[in-house]
Amino acid sequence: MKINKKMAVFLCMALICGFLVLPVQAATFMNCGDADGKITVQSYKDKYSAKWTKIIDKSIAAWNDSSANVNISVSAQSKNVIKAKRYNDTWYGLTTQTHNKTSGYTSKFIIKVNTKTIKAKATNYSKFARSTVTHEFGHVFWLADNPNTKKSSIMKYDRDRNTMVKPQQFDIDNVNKKYK
């Protein structure tokens, strides 16, 4: 397609003046997630070592301290569970959500963290595990894996799990699209 000078000038001016908006890369969303971004997880402090308690605490704080419109709290009565143990599988983390097929709203979730694969791959075990737990909470907030984004994201497969332990601005912006 050949663009003449007048068209090229118009397009440049439209971009400069804000008349032309280029598409912004958006997250891929799950078909389910929490209704309002306010979730509870079952108490875990009596189930895990101090090391794992600290990992989960910091993952919760990563979301709560971000500018995302979400909150994670802990309650003995919660039906939502985090399980950290050795699984004979290749994944690092796995989130299963029970949800309403019409609304997509999650009524219960289970986050599983595979200590076996984390131990095998991590150069910094605590940070790698935190990255995994934080990523799995992202699924509860509607975020799907984003392997193709060029943006920095906790939801990317190829993120450095030994260093990225918090939701990135891309993740926060997309969560906030769900929870305005």
Sequence and secondary structure as in RCSB ss.txt:
>XXXX:A:sequence
MKINKKMAVFLCMALICGFLVLPVQAATFMNCGDADGKITVQSYKDKYSAKWTKIIDKSIAAWNDSSANVNISVS
AQSKNVIKAKRYNDTWYGLTTQTHNKTSGYTSKFIIKVNTKTIKAKATNYSKFARSTVTHEFGHVFWLADNPNTK
KSSIMKYDRDRNTMVKPQQFDIDNVNKKYK
>XXXX:A:secstr
    HHHHHHHHHHHHHT S        B S B SSSEEEEE  TTTS HHHHHHHHHHHHHHHTSSSS EEEEE
TT   EEEEE  SSS SEEEEEEE TTT BEEEEEEEEEHHHHHHH SSHHHHHHHHHHHHHHHHTTB   TT S
S  TT TTS TTT  S  HHHHHHHHHH  
